Amino acid sequence: MATESAEQTLDVREIDGQPFDDIMAALEELEAEQRLRLIAPLESEPLYEVLDDRGFTHESEKRERSVWHVNIEHA
């Protein structure tokens, strides 16, 4: 039985405007065993509070200048 990759990626650097709605839409589609890798140009502390409130955990890492990778999954 084929399954989708356990990791989905959303690069918000490619989104014109505020990416919040795109991030929330991606999280709504996330299955319990999947993880979302968010690639962003900055670290978004307010997003982390929203994630916590909605039952997600996250780990963030600055990969290079102005590039953050945030792994998000269900708590």
RACORKA-V807373 format. One record per residue. N is the residue number from 1. RES is the residue in one small letter. PSI is psi in whole degrees, 0 to 359 (NA if undefined). BURIAL is I if it has 16 or more other ideal C-beta (glycine too) atoms within 10 Angstrom, else O. Layout:
n | res | psi | burial
N | RES | PSI | BURIAL
N | RES | PSI | BURIAL
This chain:
n | res | psi | burial
1 | m | 126 | O
2 | a | 140 | O
3 | t | 158 | O
4 | e | 159 | O
5 | s | 145 | O
6 | a | 350 | O
7 | e | 130 | O
8 | q | 151 | I
9 | t | 136 | O
10 | l | 114 | I
11 | d | 101 | O
12 | v | 354 | I
13 | r | 339 | O
14 | e | 358 | O
15 | i | 131 | O
16 | d | 118 | O
17 | g | 193 | O
18 | q | 130 | O
19 | p | 2 | I
20 | f | 312 | O
21 | d | 323 | O
22 | d | 320 | O
23 | i | 314 | I
24 | m | 321 | O
25 | a | 319 | O
26 | a | 322 | I
27 | l | 325 | I
28 | e | 329 | O
29 | e | 354 | O
30 | l | 124 | O
31 | e | 162 | O
32 | a | 325 | O
33 | e | 1 | O
34 | q | 162 | I
35 | r | 146 | I
36 | l | 125 | I
37 | r | 115 | O
38 | l | 127 | I
39 | i | 121 | O
40 | a | 157 | I
41 | p | 353 | O
42 | l | 163 | O
43 | e | 131 | O
44 | s | 90 | I
45 | e | 318 | O
46 | p | 327 | O
47 | l | 322 | I
48 | y | 322 | I
49 | e | 319 | O
50 | v | 317 | O
51 | l | 313 | I
52 | d | 316 | O
53 | d | 331 | O
54 | r | 9 | O
55 | g | 29 | O
56 | f | 153 | I
57 | t | 161 | O
58 | h | 155 | I
59 | e | 129 | O
60 | s | 150 | I
61 | e | 130 | O
62 | k | 116 | O
63 | r | 318 | O
64 | e | 180 | O
65 | r | 122 | O
66 | s | 27 | O
67 | v | 117 | O
68 | w | 139 | I
69 | h | 127 | I
70 | v | 118 | I
71 | n | 124 | O
72 | i | 134 | I
73 | e | 165 | I
74 | h | 140 | O
75 | a | NA | O
